[in-house]
Amino acid sequence: MGIGKFKCLAVIVALTAMFASTSSDTIAKEMKDAPSVALSNAFLGNAWRRSMITAFEEAAAKAEKDGIISSWKVSNAPGENSATEQIAQLKALLLEKPDILLVNPASATTLNPTLQKACDMGIVVVVFDSATDLECAYIVTNSFGDWARLSTQAVIDAIGGKGNVIVARGVQGSPPEIEMSAVQKKLLAANPDVKVVGEIVSFCDSAKAQEALLSTIASLPKVDGVIGCGEGLGAVQAFQTAGRDAPVVAFAPSGRALKFWGEGNGAPGSVAVMSDPGQGVAALFTAVNIYQGKKIPRVTIFPPVVVSDDERDKWIAAVGDDEIASWQWTKELVDAQIQANIDGKVADAALPPVPVR
Amino acid sequence: MNVTGPAQTLSALPKGLALRALPALLTLVAMVIILIICGIIQPHIWSQSGLTLIMSPIVALAIGSMAQMVMMSIGDIDLSIGFFIGMITAMVASLLGETPIIGILALAGSVLAYAFLGALVQLRSVPSLIATLGASFIWLGVGLFLLPSPGGRVPNWLFNYIQWEPPLSIPAPIITMIIATAITWFVTKRTKVGVHFRSLGSNPVALERSGVSLLKTRMLAYATVGILGVLSGITLSAEIGGGDVNAVPGYTLTTITAVILGGGMFTGGRAVPWGTLVGAVTLGLLTVLLTFLNLSSNLQPAVQGLIVIAVLAGRLVVDRMVR
């Protein structure tokens, strides 16, 4: 039956060839092989970066199992956020020629020649949690304006649109602080019944806010709210130390602060907002879309993490003590957010669901 | 001599040479092992472009370590070299490209400033640790003044340098490092000035009695450190494509480690250019190795520290064997 077998084979070959010639182009465009992914992180020394890496490792392992990516690796540069260490690390990664390179950079400019080299090699480069002026790189980031808007509006709403507030400011003069301060001023101007009775410099840090508040608290009238950027824990403790009612505050969504809040500290309506450690995951799925040839804007904005009063207890269950809360991005959620970016409706886009662990 | 065996060969060497060369040899062995492991995991490094990729981030560190080595050979320690190199990148990215003459004057001025720092240390008997720590804030201030936020543009010739692919497939970074080391070797080991540097570190009294000005020697040594610092800064700005005064504060301690790994001493009197080169390359390759090894995120810094400690401990053992 040698001839029969040969015929059979010939038919298969012919069919395959036909099939290939008609549809291979469209298939190749829609579905390239699952890409390999490398994440380069400049620094592992704080809770935010550790939460970012944990979130990424969980999501990447799942994406690999689901066949969305073929392999992944995380590389943290040694040292204290050193650009040169990260350059060395990136160049070593380039030798492995990943299809996708995700970068949480040590600095917005110093990696440019190295990342340009990656682009030249045909690697999809996505920078997250930072800006970069490198044209070939895509950017996935949270907007500081959104952060300020969400935390300020929550405090204003909680005090019913009127009362005394203190404004806590971050690192004055730094680009994020300038952006956040402008949004705070705009929202305060829109609510003339909210009176600013004091201003402190908290560096968005709980301990510094506590110190700054304790030194001025005696001179302050009744305070209904503290408008700030995540120093709520220290602010509440300062008011408690002085024996006064705790105001509405903006916490940092760390496990510790959320627990403190959950124990009934901080006036009702308080909020916790911070830039999202899940950005690495958002960057991963955005990069996969770019790799598969979809049209994606160069800069994609994702929402910061927001923990509201009613969802607080669900979050406490999902966030470890040393962790920062993060959105659990999936491919579908990222696709929806990208669509919102394309449509220019980022501010109205739905927030992801509270993660479950 | 007809005795053989490792112990005998060790003692057959002049003791001083053995003391100077063995620590560097040990580091060299570590470097070769790291290179071989990297090469096994990622064979792409054995090509001109591969070696260029992994060696180019090390060039500035190697030349900066040469500067620290000269400083340590006279018995001083430089706590400002990291910010000095950062300030030079700021000068290169802000002045050298647009107004080359002012840029060159600024670089020359930095070298002069280093010489004055040497004079301060010598005349006022300020410990070099204090003087250089103070100077580091001056470098930081000048750097921030010239380039308040990182960025700027490097001159075109520097841009061409990083694209350079020398003939015979020799990686450009290796050529730069070897030339810088050879020059440092010549100055510190083959010239009268170099001998003075080392005697200033080991026996300043004798040096003074032989009629050499300690002030002039220290100023010359500091100027040499300044020149090497400038070269390091220029190569670094090529690597980062601009300037950033805060680019490498970590170099201050890394360069000291490189000198110690290369056989240098805190007490001065010993110039080890080739050893320092090997030490700097070893430290630089550690990052590459850790990237290839794919270790868990939490383990990477610990492993890096362990390797450095292991090499330093090996040096102690070797020192003891020689004595």
Interface residues (C-beta under 8 A of the other chain):
Chain A: N41 L44 I53 E57 K73 V74 S75 N76 A77 P78 G79 E80 S82 A83 T84 E85 I87 A88 Q89 K91 A92 L93 L94 L95 E96 K97 S107 A108 T109 T110 L111 N112 P113 Q116
Chain B: Q42 H44 I45 G50 L53 I54 S56 P57 I58 A60 L61 P150 G151 I162 L236 E239 I240 G241 G242 D244 A247 V248 G250 Y251 G284 L286 T287 V288 L290 T291 F292 N294 S297 N298 Q300 P301 Q304
